[in-house]
Amino acid sequence: MVVTANDAVYGQFTKQLVDVKPAILFKVNDNEEYDAKLSTQGLKVVEVYSNAWGPCFSILPTLKRIKIERDPDPAAFQINICQAECIDALEQYRGQSRPTFLFYRNGKLVHTEHGPNTPELERRIIEFTPGNPDQDDLEENPFYLAKKAASRPGSARR
């Protein structure tokens, strides 16, 4: 794991969502954790930021309002904050000055948003969040299937 000054900034960033329970915001630190988060049902918004710039603060009030107003099931909707330099799958986003938001529903990329366009982010969160996470079939989730295959006896870890 790469530890940077942005980790202190991230701590301040997440304190603003402390009063929102259950948690919808998670920092993902490595490839294994990234795959595990995406191998579950529901909408996972992945905010990808570069080490040089840090996570996006402007979206916090919108996330907090969505959580309070709509109170989505935490299994149905969560935000995963990921530093591009720590996760192999996010290599193409390294060094970018603006954040990128990847919307995964049941492990499949359904939308990409570049930059903190909060009205569009809110619209997409509402559009893609399932009413119930059980609406998603895990047997159709590529991250879940890879995790399941890797856990079989005799299978090689990737």
C-alpha positions as CSV (number, residue, x, y, z in Angstrom):
1,M,0.0,0.0,0.0
2,V,1.3,3.5,-0.9
3,V,0.9,5.9,2.0
4,T,0.8,9.6,1.1
5,A,-0.2,12.9,2.5
6,N,-3.5,12.3,0.8
7,D,-4.2,9.7,3.5
8,A,-4.6,12.5,6.0
9,V,-6.8,14.4,3.6
10,Y,-8.9,11.2,3.1
11,G,-9.4,11.0,6.9
12,Q,-10.8,14.5,6.9
13,F,-12.9,13.6,3.9
14,T,-14.5,10.6,5.5
15,K,-15.2,12.3,8.9
16,Q,-17.8,14.3,7.1
17,L,-19.8,11.1,6.4
18,V,-19.2,9.6,9.9
19,D,-22.8,10.4,11.0
20,V,-24.2,8.6,8.0
21,K,-24.9,5.0,9.2
22,P,-24.5,2.4,7.9
23,A,-21.4,3.4,6.0
24,I,-21.6,3.9,2.2
25,L,-18.1,5.2,1.7
26,F,-15.0,2.9,1.7
27,K,-11.3,3.3,0.9
28,V,-10.0,0.5,-1.2
29,N,-6.3,-0.1,-0.8
30,D,-5.3,-3.0,-3.0
31,N,-6.3,-5.3,-5.8
32,E,-7.8,-8.0,-3.6
33,E,-10.0,-5.6,-1.8
34,Y,-11.0,-4.0,-5.1
35,D,-12.1,-7.3,-6.5
36,A,-13.9,-8.2,-3.3
37,K,-15.9,-5.0,-3.3
38,L,-17.0,-5.4,-6.9
39,S,-17.9,-9.1,-6.4
40,T,-21.1,-8.2,-4.5
41,Q,-24.5,-7.2,-5.6
42,G,-25.7,-3.7,-6.1
43,L,-24.2,-0.4,-7.4
44,K,-20.6,0.3,-6.6
45,V,-19.4,3.7,-7.6
46,V,-15.6,3.7,-7.8
47,E,-14.0,7.1,-7.5
48,V,-10.5,6.8,-9.0
49,Y,-8.1,9.5,-8.1
50,S,-4.4,10.0,-8.7
51,N,-1.8,10.2,-5.9
52,A,-0.9,13.7,-6.9
53,W,-4.4,15.1,-6.6
54,G,-6.3,13.2,-3.9
55,P,-10.0,12.3,-3.7
56,C,-12.8,14.6,-4.8
57,F,-14.4,16.6,-1.9
58,S,-17.1,18.4,-4.0
59,I,-19.3,15.3,-4.2
60,L,-19.6,14.8,-0.4
61,P,-22.7,16.9,0.2
62,T,-24.5,15.1,-2.7
63,L,-23.6,11.7,-1.3
64,K,-24.6,12.6,2.2
65,R,-28.0,14.0,0.9
66,I,-28.7,10.9,-1.2
67,K,-28.0,8.7,1.8
68,I,-30.2,10.7,4.1
69,E,-33.1,11.3,1.6
70,R,-33.2,7.9,-0.1
71,D,-31.6,5.8,2.6
72,P,-30.4,3.1,0.1
73,D,-29.6,-0.3,1.5
74,P,-25.8,-0.3,2.1
75,A,-25.6,-3.5,0.1
76,A,-27.4,-1.8,-2.8
77,F,-25.2,1.3,-3.0
78,Q,-21.7,2.2,-1.9
79,I,-18.8,4.5,-2.9
80,N,-15.3,3.1,-3.1
81,I,-12.5,5.5,-3.1
82,C,-9.5,4.1,-4.9
83,Q,-6.0,5.5,-5.6
84,A,-5.1,4.6,-9.2
85,E,-1.5,3.9,-8.2
86,C,-2.6,1.1,-5.8
87,I,-4.8,-1.0,-8.1
88,D,-3.7,-2.6,-11.3
89,A,-7.1,-2.4,-13.0
90,L,-7.0,1.4,-12.6
91,E,-3.6,1.9,-14.3
92,Q,-5.0,3.9,-17.2
93,Y,-6.2,6.6,-14.7
94,R,-2.8,7.2,-13.1
95,G,-1.5,10.8,-13.2
96,Q,-4.9,12.3,-14.2
97,S,-5.8,15.6,-12.5
98,R,-9.5,15.0,-12.4
99,P,-11.3,12.1,-10.7
100,T,-13.1,9.4,-12.7
101,F,-16.2,7.7,-11.4
102,L,-16.8,4.2,-12.6
103,F,-20.3,2.8,-12.0
104,Y,-20.4,-1.0,-11.6
105,R,-23.8,-2.8,-11.2
106,N,-23.4,-6.4,-10.3
107,G,-19.8,-6.4,-11.2
108,K,-20.3,-4.9,-14.7
109,L,-19.2,-1.5,-15.7
110,V,-22.4,0.4,-16.7
111,H,-21.1,4.0,-16.9
112,T,-18.0,6.2,-16.6
113,E,-18.1,9.8,-15.5
114,H,-15.0,12.0,-15.8
115,G,-14.8,14.9,-13.4
116,P,-17.0,15.9,-10.4
117,N,-20.2,16.7,-12.3
118,T,-22.4,16.3,-9.2
119,P,-25.8,16.7,-10.9
120,E,-24.9,13.9,-13.4
121,L,-23.4,11.7,-10.6
122,E,-26.6,12.0,-8.6
123,R,-28.7,11.2,-11.6
124,R,-26.6,8.1,-12.4
125,I,-26.6,6.9,-8.8
126,I,-30.4,7.2,-8.7
127,E,-30.7,5.5,-12.1
128,F,-28.4,2.5,-11.3
129,T,-29.1,1.8,-7.6
130,P,-31.3,-1.2,-7.3
131,G,-34.4,-1.0,-5.0
132,N,-33.1,-4.2,-3.4
133,P,-29.6,-5.7,-3.9
134,D,-31.2,-9.2,-4.4
135,Q,-32.4,-7.9,-7.8
136,D,-28.8,-8.7,-9.0
137,D,-27.9,-12.3,-9.7
138,L,-24.4,-13.0,-8.4
139,E,-24.0,-15.8,-11.0
140,E,-23.8,-13.0,-13.6
141,N,-21.2,-11.0,-11.7
142,P,-17.7,-11.5,-13.3
143,F,-15.8,-10.5,-10.1
144,Y,-17.9,-13.0,-8.1
145,L,-17.3,-15.8,-10.6
146,A,-13.6,-15.1,-10.6
147,K,-13.5,-15.1,-6.8
148,K,-15.5,-18.4,-6.8
149,A,-13.3,-20.0,-9.3
150,A,-10.1,-19.0,-7.4
151,S,-11.5,-20.5,-4.2
152,R,-12.0,-23.9,-5.7
153,P,-9.5,-26.5,-4.5
154,G,-6.6,-26.9,-6.9
155,S,-7.2,-23.6,-8.6
156,A,-4.3,-21.2,-9.0
157,R,-4.6,-17.7,-7.5
158,R,-4.4,-14.9,-10.0
